[in-house]
Amino acid sequence: MRIRERGNTLVMLNEKNQGIGELVFSKSEDTLTITRTFISPSYRKNGLAELLMMRAIEIAQTHNLKLSATCSYGVNYIEEHSDELKALL
């Protein structure tokens, strides 16, 4: 699996280079906001959404941005990992 960044979208690609998931975000002056996460049904429950979140976190860290989310997966992920993400919240 690979993740490719296309503008404000992270696209998860399978071994055949087909899109199987995505994470969409917006950036403001000081915040990266996760607005949508999606993993194709046949690829769910494999930790792929978490890999997309980890890449979004890397982007936020690289650009010195705070992290927030409006989609349910992003909100839950941030809540569950709030201790680890404290510097970004």
N, C-alpha and C positions, 0 to 999 in steps of 0.2 A: 504494500500500500504506500502511496505517495500523497503528499499534500502540496498542492500548487496554489499560490496566491494570485488572484485575479482581481485587482482593484480592492474593494472592500469585502471580498468573498474568498474564503479558503475552501478549495475543492478537494475532496478526498477521491483519489483515483485508484482503481483496482489494477491488477496485473495486466489487464487488456487495455489500460488507459481510459477506461470508462468511468464517468462520474458516478460515485455511489453515495456521496454525502457532501454536505456543505455547511459552513458556518458563515453567517453574514454579520458584519459589524459596521458601526459608524464611528467616526472619530470627530471629536470636537477639539477645542484648543487644549483641553487637559484630560479628556476621558475617552477611552475606547469602550463602546457599548455593544454587547452581543445582542443582536436583534432576532436572529433565527438560527436554529440548528436543525439539520435533517440528515438522517441516515436511511438509505434504502432498506425496506423491510427485511430483505433476505440477508442483510449484513448487520442487523442490530444485535445487541447483546455481546459484542466483541470488543468493546472499549474504544470504538472508533470516534465516537463523539467526544470522549475524553481527550483523545489525541488532538482533535481539532481545537478543543479548549486550551490545551497546553500550548499549542502554536499561537493562539490568540494572546495568551498570557505573555509569551515571549515577545510578541509584537508590542504589547503595552509596555513591557519592561524596557525594550530597546528605545522606545520613543518617550520614555518617562511619563507615561499616561496612567491615570487611575483606571480601574476596571469596574464596569457595571454590566447589568444584563436586563433585558426586558422579556426575553423568551423563557419559558419554564425551565428548560434544561440548564440554561446559563444561570438563572437565579438559584436553582437548587445546588448546582456545582459550587458557586461562590459561597453559599451558606455552609455547605458541607466542608469546604476547605478554607474557611475564613481565617483560621489561625495561620495557615501557610501563606495566605494572600494578604495578610494584614497591611503590608507596605503598599499594596496597590489599591486598597479600599479607602 
